[in-house]
Amino acid sequence: MKISRRVWTLLVGLAVVVGMQAATAFAAGPITIRISTTSVADDWHTKALYQLKDYLNKHAPGQFDVQIFPNSTLIPTDAEVGALERNNIQMAYVSAQQLAQAGFNQVLPLTAGYVVKSPSELCSLWYSDLGKQWASEISQKSGMHVLGELYLGTRELNLRFTRKINTPADLKGVKLRMPPAPAWVFLGRALGANPTPVAFSELYLALQTGTVDGQDNPLPTDKAAKFYEVTKQIVLTNHLVDGVILMTNDQTWNSLTADQQKVLGDATLAAIRYNNTNRIQDEKDLVSFFKSKGLEVYSPDVAAFRKHVLDAYANSDQSKDWPPNIIQKLDAIPTASQCSFGQ
């Protein structure tokens, strides 16, 4: 087929433009992405960031320079949001609690007991229409871009005594350590206990001396902190499915080409799958571990706990800023294909 001079000229011009764009991108060098995290080097969250880095190096070689700073060695704990907004870092894990404190009331339900049912539901939220709407609102108000959410763990009760706990009524008078913040204290009270704020760094001693009767944390945290040495039972209430949201800032996101945005999204998904699969398996394996250490591990009447906790939120100011019908909307979100972890 014969190409006209006009078409040939257009094709040559297009090739020149594409070549110039590619040369400019190459000359600019790789895009620096500094990531700060509070998680320690051997935590699944930190290891997941290296999965993200490896994915980018493999699928977009030379385009990204990912620098990972674990254990808050670059940015202090809870200062990540401000650092992202100032572009001092380009990526970080941000909790729903941090976003809520910054005024994003949409995510308040994610901080409450028994609202989110599973790691898959937590992940699927951000791939749904509702999650995309929330992400857009967060971007418009803060200049931060949601990449996805990684599972942190499901919080369970861990107690010093052997008294059987089956319903919230059985926790009456129990001094349950909670993190020192109003939202956490409310959750402890909603569970039926007497919430007692104690810093995490002081918790082992508080359990050992009886300053508190128990605490709540995901099972991997219980093992890492060796709480099994000073407690006698774990009650699988499953009262809070918790996670951290991996975010970049719009300045970084908007500097990427469409292909680079896609590969970063795919790299995030690789990190999510790596973290969630390993954490979920950890939680399954740890039941046997704690039993081997002499602890009793059992499930209470979870339905009774769920009703008690949700009623407490519904009858308080804690839920007044929740989006309308949010529990029903979250329940209606189908599991995204990206978020099936074989739970």
URURSUL-V605133 format. One record per residue. N is the residue number from 1. PHI is phi in degrees with one decimal (* if undefined). Layout:
BEGIN
N;PHI / N;PHI
END
This chain:
BEGIN
1;* / 2;-84.3 / 3;-96.5 / 4;-67.8 / 5;-61.3 / 6;-63.3 / 7;-64.3 / 8;-59.5 / 9;-63.3 / 10;-63.6 / 11;-64.2 / 12;-63.3 / 13;-62.8 / 14;-62.8 / 15;-62.1 / 16;-64.8 / 17;-62.7 / 18;-61.3 / 19;-64.2 / 20;-65.8 / 21;-62.9 / 22;-64.5 / 23;-65.8 / 24;-64.0 / 25;-62.4 / 26;-64.9 / 27;-66.0 / 28;-70.6 / 29;82.1 / 30;-67.8 / 31;-81.9 / 32;-79.2 / 33;-126.8 / 34;-88.9 / 35;-118.0 / 36;-107.5 / 37;-142.7 / 38;-79.5 / 39;-68.9 / 40;-76.6 / 41;-60.1 / 42;-96.3 / 43;-76.1 / 44;-59.4 / 45;-63.7 / 46;-69.1 / 47;-60.8 / 48;-63.9 / 49;-65.3 / 50;-70.6 / 51;-64.1 / 52;-60.7 / 53;-61.8 / 54;-62.4 / 55;-62.9 / 56;-64.6 / 57;-62.4 / 58;-78.5 / 59;-98.9 / 60;-141.8 / 61;-58.7 / 62;79.1 / 63;-94.7 / 64;-131.1 / 65;-115.4 / 66;-91.1 / 67;-119.2 / 68;-109.4 / 69;-123.2 / 70;-79.6 / 71;57.0 / 72;54.5 / 73;-77.9 / 74;-108.0 / 75;-123.9 / 76;-60.9 / 77;-55.7 / 78;72.7 / 79;-104.5 / 80;-67.3 / 81;-61.9 / 82;-62.3 / 83;-66.8 / 84;-64.7 / 85;-63.1 / 86;-86.1 / 87;66.2 / 88;-70.2 / 89;-128.8 / 90;-113.4 / 91;-160.0 / 92;-165.1 / 93;-85.6 / 94;-127.7 / 95;-83.2 / 96;-62.3 / 97;-61.8 / 98;-65.3 / 99;-64.3 / 100;-63.7 / 101;-64.6 / 102;-84.1 / 103;102.5 / 104;-93.1 / 105;-67.7 / 106;-53.8 / 107;-89.2 / 108;-52.9 / 109;-60.5 / 110;-71.1 / 111;-95.3 / 112;-102.1 / 113;-68.1 / 114;63.0 / 115;-85.9 / 116;-89.5 / 117;-95.4 / 118;-160.6 / 119;-58.7 / 120;-65.1 / 121;-65.6 / 122;-62.9 / 123;-67.2 / 124;-65.0 / 125;-49.2 / 126;-77.5 / 127;-98.6 / 128;-91.3 / 129;-61.7 / 130;-63.2 / 131;-64.0 / 132;-64.3 / 133;-64.5 / 134;-60.5 / 135;-61.5 / 136;-64.2 / 137;-66.4 / 138;-63.3 / 139;-63.5 / 140;-63.8 / 141;-89.9 / 142;-124.6 / 143;74.5 / 144;-115.2 / 145;-114.4 / 146;-77.5 / 147;-97.2 / 148;165.1 / 149;-121.1 / 150;-107.8 / 151;-66.4 / 152;-98.4 / 153;147.7 / 154;-105.4 / 155;-79.2 / 156;-127.4 / 157;-84.6 / 158;-137.1 / 159;-121.8 / 160;-79.4 / 161;-104.6 / 162;-105.8 / 163;-60.7 / 164;-67.5 / 165;-113.5 / 166;-117.3 / 167;-134.6 / 168;-56.0 / 169;-60.2 / 170;-73.7 / 171;-95.4 / 172;-57.7 / 173;82.8 / 174;-73.1 / 175;-80.6 / 176;-99.6 / 177;-64.4 / 178;-130.6 / 179;-56.3 / 180;-77.2 / 181;-150.8 / 182;-55.1 / 183;-63.7 / 184;-70.1 / 185;-61.2 / 186;-62.0 / 187;-60.7 / 188;-60.3 / 189;-68.0 / 190;-64.0 / 191;-74.2 / 192;106.2 / 193;-96.7 / 194;-99.5 / 195;-66.3 / 196;-128.8 / 197;-67.0 / 198;-144.5 / 199;-64.8 / 200;-59.7 / 201;-64.5 / 202;-103.9 / 203;-71.3 / 204;-57.7 / 205;-65.3 / 206;-63.6 / 207;-70.2 / 208;-63.5 / 209;-92.4 / 210;84.9 / 211;-58.4 / 212;-126.0 / 213;-90.3 / 214;-176.0 / 215;-155.6 / 216;-128.7 / 217;-162.0 / 218;-63.6 / 219;-57.9 / 220;-59.4 / 221;-68.7 / 222;-58.5 / 223;-70.5 / 224;-60.4 / 225;-87.2 / 226;59.8 / 227;-66.3 / 228;-63.2 / 229;-74.8 / 230;-127.3 / 231;-136.3 / 232;-124.6 / 233;-154.6 / 234;-124.3 / 235;-106.9 / 236;-82.4 / 237;-74.9 / 238;53.0 / 239;-84.8 / 240;-148.4 / 241;-87.4 / 242;-112.2 / 243;-154.9 / 244;-127.7 / 245;-97.4 / 246;-82.5 / 247;-130.5 / 248;-118.3 / 249;-104.1 / 250;-63.5 / 251;-59.5 / 252;-72.2 / 253;-59.0 / 254;-74.4 / 255;-81.9 / 256;-87.8 / 257;-72.7 / 258;-59.4 / 259;-65.6 / 260;-70.0 / 261;-62.6 / 262;-64.9 / 263;-68.8 / 264;-69.0 / 265;-62.6 / 266;-67.0 / 267;-66.0 / 268;-61.7 / 269;-62.2 / 270;-61.5 / 271;-66.9 / 272;-60.5 / 273;-62.9 / 274;-62.5 / 275;-62.8 / 276;-64.8 / 277;-60.6 / 278;-70.5 / 279;-67.3 / 280;-62.4 / 281;-64.8 / 282;-56.1 / 283;-63.2 / 284;-65.6 / 285;-69.6 / 286;-73.3 / 287;-59.6 / 288;-65.0 / 289;-60.4 / 290;-67.1 / 291;-63.4 / 292;-66.6 / 293;-90.3 / 294;93.2 / 295;-84.5 / 296;-84.3 / 297;-127.2 / 298;-156.3 / 299;-101.3 / 300;-87.6 / 301;-80.4 / 302;-63.7 / 303;-60.9 / 304;-66.8 / 305;-64.2 / 306;-60.3 / 307;-61.9 / 308;-62.4 / 309;-68.8 / 310;-64.8 / 311;-63.9 / 312;-62.6 / 313;-67.6 / 314;-63.5 / 315;-99.0 / 316;-137.3 / 317;-75.4 / 318;-59.9 / 319;-105.9 / 320;-66.8 / 321;-101.0 / 322;-69.1 / 323;-60.0 / 324;-57.7 / 325;54.8 / 326;-67.3 / 327;-64.3 / 328;-64.2 / 329;-66.7 / 330;-66.7 / 331;-63.0 / 332;-82.8 / 333;-72.1 / 334;-72.5 / 335;-64.8 / 336;-68.5 / 337;-59.2 / 338;-74.4 / 339;-121.0 / 340;-98.2 / 341;-117.5 / 342;64.5 / 343;-72.2
END
